[in-house]
Amino acid sequence: VTVKSIQASNGTALVTLVANGEEHLITSDKVLVAVGVQPNTDGIGLEGAGITTDKGFISIGENMETNVSGVYAIGDVTGKMLLAHVATAQAVTAVEYIAGLNPAPIDYHLLPRAIYCEPQVASFGMTEAQARNHGIEIQIGRFPFSASGKAVALGHTEGIIKLVIDPEIGEILGAHMIGPEVTELLAELSMTKLLEGTTTELGWLVHPHPTISETLKEAALDSNGEAIHI
């Protein structure tokens, strides 16, 4: 879906969208324009200190150390993933390295992405297009919230679970979710990938009923044509 135009009209916004080659007109009270971010690192002494930057972001190694020994950077200024929980993970890594604890490197492909809108949006790992661009033959597992008993009980049935899977080994390459409280589902999926679990195992796992987490089981089963509730 792309935005073709936005026009103000009598205190509202008329938004023209293009989806699958067809135009759709929607009316909204407000339009939030996210135009990206850029680093605000000019004039803080990086050049004088000899610290390397890339388009204004501070370049770091896997232990958050810059090219200048003893100088570390974490958070948005590194340009990795501009998220609070990523900054926290980077901080822990830096401090443990400084303390000589030899921390495990951060796998940025495994880190969760969460958007707290209504309905919520959550994801981690590869998109379908990214996986195909890497030459990976993929399988997709889907489950709509309209078929979730808990979502129906909550009165929030909008959205879907989508799993991007390597069919040879059942590995979850990525997950993309829109729906009620989907940010709470990221931990189970990322833990499954971290421990090299498969969609077969996720499908076997008994989830409590009724819960939103059941949608993960159903999406995993769907990737093999075994979903029960759709």
C-alpha positions as CSV (number, residue, x, y, z in Angstrom):
1,V,0.0,0.0,0.0
2,T,1.3,3.4,-0.9
3,V,0.0,6.9,-0.3
4,K,-0.6,8.8,-3.5
5,S,-1.9,12.1,-2.0
6,I,-3.2,13.8,1.1
7,Q,-5.6,16.8,0.9
8,A,-7.0,18.9,3.7
9,S,-10.8,19.3,3.5
10,N,-13.1,20.9,6.2
11,G,-10.8,20.0,9.1
12,T,-10.2,16.4,7.9
13,A,-7.6,14.7,5.7
14,L,-8.6,13.0,2.4
15,V,-6.0,10.3,1.8
16,T,-5.7,8.5,-1.5
17,L,-4.1,5.1,-1.2
18,V,-3.0,2.7,-4.0
19,A,-3.2,-1.0,-3.3
20,N,-2.7,-3.7,-5.9
21,G,-3.0,-1.1,-8.6
22,E,-6.4,0.3,-7.3
23,E,-7.0,3.6,-5.7
24,H,-8.9,3.9,-2.4
25,L,-10.0,7.1,-0.7
26,I,-10.2,7.3,3.1
27,T,-11.0,10.1,5.4
28,S,-9.1,10.7,8.7
29,D,-9.0,13.3,11.4
30,K,-5.2,13.4,11.5
31,V,-2.3,12.2,9.4
32,L,1.0,11.3,11.2
33,V,3.9,11.7,8.8
34,A,7.0,9.7,9.7
35,V,9.8,11.1,7.6
36,G,12.6,9.3,9.3
37,V,15.4,10.4,11.7
38,Q,18.8,11.8,11.4
39,P,21.6,12.0,13.9
40,N,22.3,15.2,15.9
41,T,26.0,14.6,16.4
42,D,27.4,17.7,14.8
43,G,29.5,19.9,17.0
44,I,30.0,17.4,19.9
45,G,33.7,16.8,19.3
46,L,33.6,13.5,17.5
47,E,35.9,14.7,14.7
48,G,38.4,16.2,17.1
49,A,38.5,12.9,19.0
50,G,39.0,11.0,15.9
51,I,35.8,8.9,16.2
52,T,34.6,7.4,13.0
53,T,31.0,8.1,11.9
54,D,28.8,6.9,9.0
55,K,26.3,9.6,7.8
56,G,26.5,11.1,11.3
57,F,25.9,7.9,13.2
58,I,28.8,6.7,15.4
59,S,30.4,3.5,14.1
60,I,30.9,0.7,16.7
61,G,32.1,-2.8,16.9
62,E,30.2,-5.8,18.4
63,N,31.2,-4.7,21.9
64,M,30.0,-1.1,21.3
65,E,33.5,0.3,21.3
66,T,34.3,2.9,18.7
67,N,37.5,3.1,16.7
68,V,39.0,5.0,19.6
69,S,40.1,2.6,22.3
70,G,38.1,3.1,25.5
71,V,35.3,5.2,23.9
72,Y,31.9,3.4,23.6
73,A,28.6,4.4,22.1
74,I,25.1,2.9,22.6
75,G,21.5,3.7,21.5
76,D,20.1,5.8,18.7
77,V,23.4,7.5,18.0
78,T,24.8,4.2,16.7
79,G,22.1,4.0,14.0
80,K,21.5,0.3,14.5
81,M,17.9,0.0,15.6
82,L,16.4,3.1,17.1
83,L,14.6,1.4,19.9
84,A,14.8,1.7,23.7
85,H,15.3,-2.0,24.4
86,V,18.1,-2.2,21.8
87,A,19.9,0.7,23.6
88,T,19.5,-1.2,26.9
89,A,21.0,-4.4,25.3
90,Q,23.9,-2.4,23.9
91,A,24.5,-0.8,27.3
92,V,24.7,-4.2,29.0
93,T,27.0,-5.5,26.3
94,A,29.3,-2.5,26.7
95,V,29.5,-2.6,30.5
96,E,30.1,-6.4,30.5
97,Y,32.9,-6.0,28.0
98,I,34.5,-3.2,30.0
99,A,34.2,-5.5,33.1
100,G,36.0,-8.3,31.2
101,L,33.0,-10.6,31.1
102,N,33.2,-11.5,27.4
103,P,29.5,-10.9,26.5
104,A,27.8,-12.7,23.6
105,P,27.4,-10.4,20.6
106,I,24.0,-8.9,19.9
107,D,22.1,-10.5,17.0
108,Y,20.3,-7.6,15.5
109,H,18.3,-9.9,13.2
110,L,16.7,-11.4,16.4
111,L,15.7,-8.2,18.1
112,P,12.0,-7.4,18.3
113,R,10.3,-4.4,16.7
114,A,7.2,-3.0,18.4
115,I,4.8,-0.3,17.4
116,Y,2.2,0.7,20.0
117,C,-0.7,1.8,17.9
118,E,-4.3,0.4,17.6
119,P,-4.1,-2.4,16.6
120,Q,-0.5,-3.1,17.7
121,V,2.2,-4.0,15.1
122,A,5.1,-6.2,15.9
123,S,7.9,-8.0,14.0
124,F,11.4,-9.5,14.0
125,G,13.7,-11.0,11.5
126,M,13.3,-11.1,7.7
127,T,10.4,-10.1,5.6
128,E,9.2,-12.4,2.9
129,A,10.9,-10.2,0.3
130,Q,14.2,-10.1,2.2
131,A,14.2,-13.9,2.5
132,R,13.6,-14.3,-1.2
133,N,16.3,-11.8,-2.0
134,H,18.7,-14.0,-0.1
135,G,17.8,-16.9,-2.3
136,I,15.8,-18.7,0.4
137,E,12.8,-20.7,-0.7
138,I,10.3,-19.9,2.0
139,Q,7.0,-21.1,3.4
140,I,4.4,-18.8,4.9
141,G,2.2,-19.5,7.9
142,R,-0.8,-17.3,8.6
143,F,-3.6,-17.0,11.1
144,P,-6.2,-14.3,11.3
145,F,-7.4,-12.9,14.6
146,S,-10.9,-13.2,13.4
147,A,-10.5,-16.9,14.1
148,S,-9.1,-16.4,17.6
149,G,-11.5,-17.1,20.4
150,K,-9.7,-14.6,22.7
151,A,-9.6,-11.9,20.1
152,V,-13.4,-12.4,19.6
153,A,-13.9,-12.2,23.4
154,L,-11.9,-9.0,23.5
155,G,-13.8,-7.5,20.6
156,H,-10.6,-6.9,18.6
157,T,-10.5,-9.2,15.7
158,E,-8.6,-7.1,13.3
159,G,-5.2,-8.3,12.2
160,I,-3.1,-11.4,11.3
161,I,-0.1,-13.4,12.3
162,K,2.4,-14.1,9.5
163,L,5.5,-16.4,9.9
164,V,8.3,-16.5,7.3
165,I,9.7,-20.0,7.4
166,D,12.6,-22.0,5.9
167,P,10.7,-25.2,5.0
168,E,13.8,-27.4,4.9
169,I,14.4,-27.2,8.6
170,G,11.3,-25.4,9.9
171,E,13.2,-22.4,11.1
172,I,11.3,-19.2,11.7
173,L,13.2,-16.5,9.7
174,G,10.8,-13.7,10.6
175,A,7.4,-12.8,12.0
176,H,5.1,-10.0,11.2
177,M,2.0,-9.4,13.3
178,I,-0.9,-6.9,13.5
179,G,-3.5,-7.3,16.2
180,P,-4.4,-7.1,19.9
181,E,-1.3,-7.2,22.2
182,V,0.9,-8.7,19.5
183,T,3.9,-7.0,21.0
184,E,3.6,-9.6,23.9
185,L,4.0,-12.4,21.4
186,L,7.5,-11.5,20.2
187,A,9.3,-13.1,23.1
188,E,8.0,-16.6,22.4
189,L,8.9,-16.3,18.7
190,S,12.3,-14.9,19.2
191,M,13.1,-17.4,21.9
192,T,12.0,-20.2,19.6
193,K,14.5,-18.9,17.0
194,L,17.2,-18.4,19.5
195,L,17.0,-22.0,20.7
196,E,16.7,-23.2,17.1
197,G,13.2,-24.4,17.6
198,T,11.0,-25.3,14.6
199,T,7.5,-24.6,13.5
200,T,6.8,-28.3,14.1
201,E,7.7,-27.9,17.7
202,L,5.8,-24.6,18.0
203,G,2.8,-26.4,16.5
204,W,3.1,-29.3,19.0
205,L,3.3,-27.0,22.0
206,V,0.1,-26.8,23.9
207,H,-1.0,-23.2,24.4
208,P,-3.6,-22.2,27.1
209,H,-7.1,-21.5,25.8
210,P,-8.4,-18.9,25.3
211,T,-5.3,-16.8,24.7
212,I,-3.8,-14.6,22.1
213,S,-0.7,-16.8,22.1
214,E,-2.7,-19.6,20.4
215,T,-2.5,-17.7,17.2
216,L,1.3,-18.5,17.0
217,K,0.5,-22.2,17.3
218,E,-2.1,-22.0,14.6
219,A,0.2,-20.0,12.2
220,A,2.9,-22.5,12.7
221,L,0.5,-25.3,11.9
222,D,-0.8,-23.4,8.9
223,S,2.6,-23.4,7.3
224,N,2.2,-27.2,6.9
225,G,-1.5,-27.1,6.1
226,E,-2.4,-28.3,9.5
227,A,-4.2,-25.4,11.1
228,I,-7.2,-26.4,13.1
229,H,-9.4,-23.3,13.5
230,I,-9.3,-22.0,9.9
